Amino acid sequence: MIVAVFTVLLTGMTETSGCHGVSVDPPKVRGAKSMPGIDREGALVVAISRTGDVFFGNDKVGPYSLSERLVQRLRVGGERKVYLRVDGRALWGCVGVVLDQVRSAGIGEVGFVVEKRGR
């Protein structure tokens, strides 16, 4: 799996561990960059399923409580970056809520996990 990183400057935008137990079918793209940071212990990984369920690590969380969970994890230390695994069929409204929660937690960098598309 390849990770594409889009540094998201969330200014002005409206809206633990890895997600090994959460299954998403990520979008497929051609221009993807590898991001080994997602495999690091303590990486902030958030997943959004096709049904709109939000997971922080392996724990299902309410989308509007995600900010609190991120702030708690940041108090322990670590990189101020979230890796977002979004099912390709998820509604973008759900993604917007999650991005707003990430911004509310004071995190300005988001990496989107995607699959590299074959030619």
OpenMM code with the backbone's topology and positions (N, CA, C; nanometers):
from openmm import Vec3, app, unit

residues = "MET ILE VAL ALA VAL PHE THR VAL LEU LEU THR GLY MET THR GLU THR SER GLY CYS HIS GLY VAL SER VAL ASP PRO PRO LYS VAL ARG GLY ALA LYS SER MET PRO GLY ILE ASP ARG GLU GLY ALA LEU VAL VAL ALA ILE SER ARG THR GLY ASP VAL PHE PHE GLY ASN ASP LYS VAL GLY PRO TYR SER LEU SER GLU ARG LEU VAL GLN ARG LEU ARG VAL GLY GLY GLU ARG LYS VAL TYR LEU ARG VAL ASP GLY ARG ALA LEU TRP GLY CYS VAL GLY VAL VAL LEU ASP GLN VAL ARG SER ALA GLY ILE GLY GLU VAL GLY PHE VAL VAL GLU LYS ARG GLY ARG".split()
positions = [
    Vec3(0.0844, -0.1169, 0.0000),
    Vec3(0.0000, 0.0000, 0.0000),
    Vec3(0.0896, 0.1241, 0.0000),
    Vec3(0.0563, 0.2157, -0.0782),
    Vec3(0.1315, 0.3403, -0.0899),
    Vec3(0.0534, 0.4509, -0.0205),
    Vec3(0.1238, 0.5427, 0.0371),
    Vec3(0.0585, 0.6540, 0.1055),
    Vec3(0.0863, 0.7822, 0.0293),
    Vec3(-0.0179, 0.8488, -0.0090),
    Vec3(-0.0022, 0.9789, -0.0740),
    Vec3(-0.0231, 1.0846, 0.0328),
    Vec3(0.0621, 1.1815, 0.0330),
    Vec3(0.0497, 1.2839, 0.1349),
    Vec3(0.0128, 1.4154, 0.0704),
    Vec3(-0.0930, 1.4702, 0.1166),
    Vec3(-0.1344, 1.6033, 0.0770),
    Vec3(-0.1245, 1.6850, 0.2042),
    Vec3(-0.0305, 1.7782, 0.2082),
    Vec3(-0.0216, 1.8621, 0.3261),
    Vec3(-0.1408, 1.9552, 0.3213),
    Vec3(-0.2278, 1.9365, 0.4138),
    Vec3(-0.3518, 2.0117, 0.4141),
    Vec3(-0.3386, 2.1274, 0.5103),
    Vec3(-0.3401, 2.2457, 0.4553),
    Vec3(-0.3438, 2.3630, 0.5401),
    Vec3(-0.4898, 2.3857, 0.5720),
    Vec3(-0.5260, 2.3505, 0.6894),
    Vec3(-0.6661, 2.3502, 0.7271),
    Vec3(-0.7184, 2.4892, 0.7620),
    Vec3(-0.6298, 2.5901, 0.7601),
    Vec3(-0.6740, 2.7249, 0.7897),
    Vec3(-0.7755, 2.7690, 0.6860),
    Vec3(-0.8882, 2.8139, 0.7313),
    Vec3(-0.9913, 2.8623, 0.6408),
    Vec3(-1.0752, 2.7533, 0.5789),
    Vec3(-1.0450, 2.6288, 0.6123),
    Vec3(-1.1182, 2.5179, 0.5549),
    Vec3(-1.2373, 2.4838, 0.6437),
    Vec3(-1.3509, 2.4658, 0.5880),
    Vec3(-1.4612, 2.4167, 0.6684),
    Vec3(-1.4508, 2.2679, 0.6694),
    Vec3(-1.5012, 2.2734, 0.7267),
    Vec3(-1.4950, 2.1331, 0.7342),
    Vec3(-1.4688, 2.0444, 0.6261),
    Vec3(-0.1847, 0.6277, 1.8145),
    Vec3(-0.1906, 0.5072, 1.8824),
    Vec3(-0.1293, 0.4007, 1.8053),
    Vec3(-0.2034, 0.3730, 1.7507),
    Vec3(-0.1555, 0.2579, 1.6750),
    Vec3(-0.2250, 0.2586, 1.5418),
    Vec3(-0.1852, 0.1653, 1.4547),
    Vec3(-0.2443, 0.1605, 1.3232),
    Vec3(-0.3863, 0.1087, 1.3266),
    Vec3(-0.4534, 0.1168, 1.2136),
    Vec3(-0.5910, 0.0692, 1.2008),
    Vec3(-0.5887, -0.0692, 1.1384),
    Vec3(-0.5189, -0.1598, 1.2019),
    Vec3(-0.5018, -0.2913, 1.1416),
    Vec3(-0.6314, -0.3703, 1.1381),
    Vec3(-0.7225, -0.3442, 1.2326),
    Vec3(-0.8473, -0.4184, 1.2376),
    Vec3(-0.9591, -0.3530, 1.1584),
    Vec3(-0.9345, -0.2385, 1.0985),
    Vec3(-1.0373, -0.1643, 1.0267),
    Vec3(-1.0145, -0.1826, 0.8778),
    Vec3(-1.1186, -0.2289, 0.8090),
    Vec3(-1.1064, -0.2550, 0.6665),
    Vec3(-1.1663, -0.1406, 0.5860),
    Vec3(-1.0839, -0.0782, 0.5019),
    Vec3(-1.1321, 0.0238, 0.4090),
    Vec3(-1.0775, -0.0087, 0.2710),
    Vec3(-1.1492, 0.0323, 0.1691),
    Vec3(-1.1056, 0.0163, 0.0313),
    Vec3(-1.0628, 0.1543, -0.0174),
    Vec3(-0.9325, 0.1872, -0.0036),
    Vec3(-0.8879, 0.3235, -0.0353),
    Vec3(-0.8962, 0.3548, -0.1845),
    Vec3(-0.9032, 0.4840, -0.2167),
    Vec3(-0.9028, 0.5235, -0.3577),
    Vec3(-0.7727, 0.4818, -0.4259),
    Vec3(-0.7789, 0.4640, -0.5559),
    Vec3(-0.6611, 0.4261, -0.6329),
    Vec3(-0.6161, 0.5468, -0.7155),
    Vec3(-0.4862, 0.5788, -0.7060),
    Vec3(-0.4312, 0.6942, -0.7768),
    Vec3(-0.3014, 0.6552, -0.8449),
    Vec3(-0.2567, 0.7374, -0.9393),
    Vec3(-0.1307, 0.7103, -1.0091),
    Vec3(-0.0124, 0.7729, -0.9376),
    Vec3(-0.0245, 0.8974, -0.8967),
    Vec3(0.0880, 0.9677, -0.8353),
    Vec3(0.0838, 0.9552, -0.6845),
    Vec3(0.1484, 0.8546, -0.6310),
    Vec3(0.1465, 0.8312, -0.4869),
    Vec3(0.2897, 0.8258, -0.4345),
    Vec3(0.3074, 0.8718, -0.3123),
    Vec3(0.4384, 0.8695, -0.2491),
    Vec3(0.4335, 0.7798, -0.1265),
    Vec3(0.5415, 0.7088, -0.1040),
    Vec3(0.5500, 0.6231, 0.0134),
    Vec3(0.5707, 0.7092, 0.1378),
    Vec3(0.5007, 0.6762, 0.2453),
    Vec3(0.5138, 0.7472, 0.3721),
    Vec3(0.5351, 0.6446, 0.4831),
    Vec3(0.6602, 0.6164, 0.5158),
    Vec3(0.6872, 0.5141, 0.6170),
    Vec3(0.6413, 0.5535, 0.7582),
    Vec3(0.6085, 0.6801, 0.7833),
    Vec3(0.5672, 0.7254, 0.9155),
    Vec3(0.4410, 0.6593, 0.9668),
    Vec3(0.3574, 0.6088, 0.8761),
    Vec3(0.2328, 0.5455, 0.9185),
    Vec3(0.2601, 0.4145, 0.9936),
    Vec3(0.3732, 0.3532, 0.9676),
    Vec3(0.4086, 0.2278, 1.0333),
    Vec3(0.4770, 0.2494, 1.1681),
    Vec3(0.5037, 0.3741, 1.2019),
    Vec3(0.5727, 0.4076, 1.3251),
    Vec3(0.4810, 0.3847, 1.4443),
    Vec3(0.5377, 0.3378, 1.5541),
    Vec3(0.4634, 0.3208, 1.6793),
    Vec3(0.4095, 0.4563, 1.7231),
    Vec3(0.2826, 0.4640, 1.7557),
    Vec3(0.2237, 0.5881, 1.8024),
    Vec3(0.1753, 0.6812, 1.6928),
    Vec3(0.1790, 0.6379, 1.5677),
    Vec3(0.1286, 0.7230, 1.4587),
    Vec3(-0.0211, 0.7474, 1.4784),
    Vec3(-0.0657, 0.8671, 1.4482),
    Vec3(-0.2072, 0.9029, 1.4610),
    Vec3(-0.2796, 0.8619, 1.3335),
    Vec3(-0.3497, 0.7481, 1.3394),
    Vec3(-0.4174, 0.6931, 1.2224),
    Vec3(-0.5685, 0.6967, 1.2463),
    Vec3(-0.6395, 0.7596, 1.1533),
    Vec3(-0.7852, 0.7684, 1.1594),
    Vec3(-0.8397, 0.7030, 1.0330),
    Vec3(-0.9410, 0.6188, 1.0486),
    Vec3(-1.0025, 0.5521, 0.9333),
    Vec3(-1.1505, 0.5889, 0.9270),
    Vec3(-1.2009, 0.6018, 0.8047),
    Vec3(-1.3426, 0.6267, 0.7811),
    Vec3(-1.3934, 0.5170, 0.6890),
    Vec3(-1.4915, 0.4402, 0.7365),
    Vec3(-1.5456, 0.3302, 0.6568),
    Vec3(-1.6445, 0.3837, 0.5540),
    Vec3(-1.6868, 0.2985, 0.4654),
    Vec3(-1.7828, 0.3395, 0.3623),
    Vec3(-1.9160, 0.3815, 0.4239),
    Vec3(-1.9473, 0.3292, 0.5426),
    Vec3(-2.0728, 0.3648, 0.6088),
    Vec3(-2.0606, 0.4921, 0.6924),
    Vec3(-1.9400, 0.5507, 0.6990),
    Vec3(-1.9203, 0.6737, 0.7743),
    Vec3(-1.8726, 0.6528, 0.9169),
    Vec3(-1.8492, 0.5276, 0.9552),
    Vec3(-1.7953, 0.5010, 1.0890),
    Vec3(-1.6522, 0.5519, 1.0960),
    Vec3(-1.6153, 0.6121, 1.2092),
    Vec3(-1.4824, 0.6692, 1.2289),
    Vec3(-1.4086, 0.5864, 1.3329),
    Vec3(-1.2833, 0.5536, 1.3019),
    Vec3(-1.1993, 0.4757, 1.3915),
    Vec3(-1.0702, 0.5508, 1.4185),
    Vec3(-1.0321, 0.5558, 1.5436),
    Vec3(-0.9024, 0.6120, 1.5826),
    Vec3(-0.8220, 0.4952, 1.6352),
    Vec3(-0.7194, 0.4561, 1.5605),
    Vec3(-0.6538, 0.3293, 1.5897),
    Vec3(-0.7542, 0.2198, 1.5596),
    Vec3(-0.7747, 0.1288, 1.6530),
    Vec3(-0.8725, 0.0223, 1.6341),
    Vec3(-1.0043, 0.0517, 1.7038),
    Vec3(-1.0160, 0.1683, 1.7667),
    Vec3(-1.1347, 0.2026, 1.8434),
    Vec3(-1.2324, 0.2851, 1.7607),
    Vec3(-1.3589, 0.2424, 1.7604),
    Vec3(-1.4622, 0.3215, 1.6941),
    Vec3(-1.4929, 0.4411, 1.7834),
    Vec3(-1.4950, 0.5596, 1.7239),
    Vec3(-1.5213, 0.6829, 1.7992),
    Vec3(-1.6311, 0.7618, 1.7291),
    Vec3(-1.6975, 0.8455, 1.8057),
    Vec3(-1.7933, 0.9374, 1.7453),
    Vec3(-1.7151, 1.0439, 1.6704),
    Vec3(-1.7595, 1.0816, 1.5515),
    Vec3(-1.6815, 1.1779, 1.4735),
    Vec3(-1.6597, 1.3106, 1.5458),
    Vec3(-1.7558, 1.3505, 1.6298),
    Vec3(-1.7420, 1.4785, 1.6984),
    Vec3(-1.6616, 1.4688, 1.8284),
    Vec3(-1.6186, 1.3488, 1.8665),
    Vec3(-1.5320, 1.3342, 1.9842),
    Vec3(-1.3874, 1.3063, 1.9440),
    Vec3(-1.3618, 1.3029, 1.8138),
    Vec3(-1.2275, 1.2720, 1.7650),
    Vec3(-1.1252, 1.3752, 1.8101),
    Vec3(-1.1611, 1.5028, 1.8092),
    Vec3(-1.0691, 1.6087, 1.8488),
    Vec3(-1.0144, 1.5847, 1.9901),
    Vec3(-1.1025, 1.5508, 2.0833),
    Vec3(-1.0597, 1.5235, 2.2211),
    Vec3(-0.9605, 1.4083, 2.2267),
    Vec3(-0.9891, 1.3033, 2.1528),
    Vec3(-0.9003, 1.1854, 2.1520),
    Vec3(-0.7635, 1.2202, 2.0953),
    Vec3(-0.7610, 1.3007, 1.9888),
    Vec3(-0.6335, 1.3416, 1.9297),
    Vec3(-0.5534, 1.4271, 2.0270),
    Vec3(-0.6185, 1.5218, 2.0937),
    Vec3(-0.5496, 1.6073, 2.1903),
    Vec3(-0.4907, 1.5231, 2.3028),
    Vec3(-0.5646, 1.4245, 2.3516),
    Vec3(-0.5130, 1.3355, 2.4569),
    Vec3(-0.3868, 1.2638, 2.4113),
    Vec3(-0.3883, 1.2141, 2.2886),
    Vec3(-0.2699, 1.1440, 2.2366),
    Vec3(-0.1531, 1.2381, 2.2164),
    Vec3(-0.1795, 1.3622, 2.1744),
    Vec3(-0.0718, 1.4580, 2.1526),
    Vec3(-0.0045, 1.4982, 2.2832),
    Vec3(-0.0758, 1.4918, 2.3940),
    Vec3(-0.0161, 1.5243, 2.5241),
    Vec3(0.0966, 1.4290, 2.5580),
    Vec3(0.0880, 1.3066, 2.5104),
    Vec3(0.1914, 1.2059, 2.5345),
    Vec3(0.3135, 1.2340, 2.4485),
    Vec3(0.2954, 1.3085, 2.3414),
    Vec3(0.4045, 1.3397, 2.2492),
    Vec3(0.3815, 1.2736, 2.1152),
    Vec3(0.4740, 1.2947, 2.0256),
    Vec3(0.4655, 1.2348, 1.8936),
    Vec3(0.4486, 1.3381, 1.7841),
    Vec3(0.4449, 1.2893, 1.6639),
    Vec3(0.4345, 1.3727, 1.5446),
    Vec3(0.2961, 1.4355, 1.5347),
    Vec3(0.2906, 1.5624, 1.4996),
    Vec3(0.1634, 1.6339, 1.4845),
    Vec3(0.1146, 1.6169, 1.3402),
    Vec3(0.0838, 1.4925, 1.3069),
    Vec3(0.0393, 1.4579, 1.1723),
    Vec3(-0.0606, 1.3437, 1.1848),
    Vec3(-0.1678, 1.3512, 1.1086),
    Vec3(-0.2682, 1.2451, 1.1078),
    Vec3(-0.2629, 1.1745, 0.9735),
    Vec3(-0.2671, 1.0432, 0.9777),
    Vec3(-0.2765, 0.9614, 0.8566),
    Vec3(-0.4226, 0.9196, 0.8441),
    Vec3(-0.4858, 0.9568, 0.7344),
    Vec3(-0.6285, 0.9346, 0.7149),
    Vec3(-0.6510, 0.8250, 0.6118),
    Vec3(-0.7166, 0.7171, 0.6565),
    Vec3(-0.7527, 0.6064, 0.5678),
    Vec3(-0.9020, 0.6176, 0.5410),
    Vec3(-0.9377, 0.6533, 0.4195),
    Vec3(-1.0784, 0.6753, 0.3847),
    Vec3(-1.1200, 0.5750, 0.2782),
    Vec3(-1.2308, 0.5068, 0.3028),
    Vec3(-1.2859, 0.4191, 0.2007),
    Vec3(-1.3236, 0.5037, 0.0802),
    Vec3(-1.2927, 0.4559, -0.0384),
    Vec3(-1.3193, 0.5300, -0.1609),
    Vec3(-1.4665, 0.5597, -0.1838),
    Vec3(-1.5557, 0.4875, -0.1147),
    Vec3(-1.6996, 0.5093, -0.1319),
    Vec3(-1.7614, 0.5872, -0.0163),
    Vec3(-1.6777, 0.6345, 0.0766),
    Vec3(-1.7293, 0.7127, 0.1901),
    Vec3(-1.7814, 0.8469, 0.1409),
    Vec3(-1.8798, 0.8988, 0.2099),
    Vec3(-1.9338, 1.0305, 0.1751),
    Vec3(-1.8355, 1.1382, 0.2187),
    Vec3(-1.8146, 1.2370, 0.1320),
    Vec3(-1.7172, 1.3410, 0.1621),
    Vec3(-1.7615, 1.4291, 0.2774),
    Vec3(-1.8894, 1.4315, 0.3091),
    Vec3(-1.9360, 1.5045, 0.4262),
    Vec3(-1.8750, 1.4488, 0.5534),
    Vec3(-1.8621, 1.3164, 0.5609),
    Vec3(-1.7981, 1.2513, 0.6765),
    Vec3(-1.6509, 1.2897, 0.6831),
    Vec3(-1.5859, 1.2931, 0.5696),
    Vec3(-1.4440, 1.3301, 0.5649),
    Vec3(-1.4272, 1.4746, 0.6117),
    Vec3(-1.5180, 1.5620, 0.5720),
    Vec3(-1.5123, 1.7018, 0.6134),
    Vec3(-1.5228, 1.7182, 0.7640),
    Vec3(-1.6106, 1.6408, 0.8263),
    Vec3(-1.6254, 1.6460, 0.9721),
    Vec3(-1.4955, 1.6026, 1.0385),
    Vec3(-1.4353, 1.4948, 0.9896),
    Vec3(-1.3107, 1.4450, 1.0476),
    Vec3(-1.1990, 1.5476, 1.0294),
    Vec3(-1.1879, 1.6072, 0.9112),
    Vec3(-1.0846, 1.7090, 0.8893),
    Vec3(-1.1043, 1.8291, 0.9816),
    Vec3(-1.2291, 1.8653, 1.0059),
    Vec3(-1.2566, 1.9754, 1.0981),
    Vec3(-1.2129, 1.9392, 1.2403),
    Vec3(-1.2350, 1.8164, 1.2803),
    Vec3(-1.1933, 1.7703, 1.4127),
    Vec3(-1.0404, 1.7671, 1.4246),
    Vec3(-0.9728, 1.7290, 1.3173),
    Vec3(-0.8257, 1.7289, 1.3159),
    Vec3(-0.7744, 1.8713, 1.3337),
    Vec3(-0.8333, 1.9643, 1.2612),
    Vec3(-0.7950, 2.1048, 1.2729),
    Vec3(-0.8217, 2.1565, 1.4136),
    Vec3(-0.9353, 2.1197, 1.4719),
    Vec3(-0.9692, 2.1626, 1.6078),
    Vec3(-0.8691, 2.1113, 1.7104),
    Vec3(-0.8058, 1.9989, 1.6811),
    Vec3(-0.7048, 1.9430, 1.7708),
    Vec3(-0.5698, 2.0122, 1.7535),
    Vec3(-0.5599, 2.1053, 1.6577),
    Vec3(-0.4354, 2.1780, 1.6362),
    Vec3(-0.3379, 2.1086, 1.5433),
    Vec3(-0.3875, 2.0155, 1.4646),
    Vec3(-0.3018, 1.9411, 1.3717),
    Vec3(-0.3248, 1.9960, 1.2316),
    Vec3(-0.2170, 2.0365, 1.1652),
    Vec3(-0.2293, 2.0973, 1.0338),
    Vec3(-0.1770, 2.0126, 0.9197),
    Vec3(-0.1304, 1.8937, 0.9491),
    Vec3(-0.0760, 1.8099, 0.8422),
    Vec3(-0.1495, 1.6766, 0.8406),
    Vec3(-0.2000, 1.6398, 0.7224),
    Vec3(-0.2774, 1.5179, 0.7058),
    Vec3(-0.2213, 1.4401, 0.5878),
    Vec3(-0.1966, 1.3111, 0.6077),
    Vec3(-0.1554, 1.2228, 0.4989),
    Vec3(-0.2718, 1.1326, 0.4624),
    Vec3(-0.3073, 1.1272, 0.3346),
    Vec3(-0.4163, 1.0417, 0.2892),
    Vec3(-0.3594, 0.9098, 0.2373),
    Vec3(-0.4090, 0.7995, 0.2892),
    Vec3(-0.3636, 0.6665, 0.2471),
    Vec3(-0.4407, 0.6264, 0.1223),
    Vec3(-0.3678, 0.5890, 0.0192),
    Vec3(-0.4285, 0.5479, -0.1075),
    Vec3(-0.3553, 0.4235, -0.1586),
    Vec3(-0.4098, 0.3631, -0.2616),
    Vec3(-0.3432, 0.2530, -0.3299),
    Vec3(-0.2917, 0.3035, -0.4619),
    Vec3(-0.1750, 0.2538, -0.5005),
    Vec3(-0.1193, 0.2924, -0.6294),
    Vec3(-0.1920, 0.2170, -0.7393),
    Vec3(-0.2396, 0.2913, -0.8385),
    Vec3(-0.3124, 0.2330, -0.9518),
    Vec3(-0.2122, 0.1824, -1.0544),
    Vec3(-0.2392, 0.0654, -1.1069),
    Vec3(-0.1556, 0.0124, -1.2140),
    Vec3(-0.1858, 0.0829, -1.3444),
    Vec3(-0.0974, 0.0700, -1.4405),
    Vec3(-0.1154, 0.1382, -1.5698),
    Vec3(-0.2173, 0.0727, -1.6531),
] * unit.nanometer
topology = app.Topology()
chain = topology.addChain("A")
for resn in residues:
    res = topology.addResidue(resn, chain)
    for name in ("N", "CA", "C"):
        topology.addAtom(name, app.Element.getBySymbol(name[0]), res)
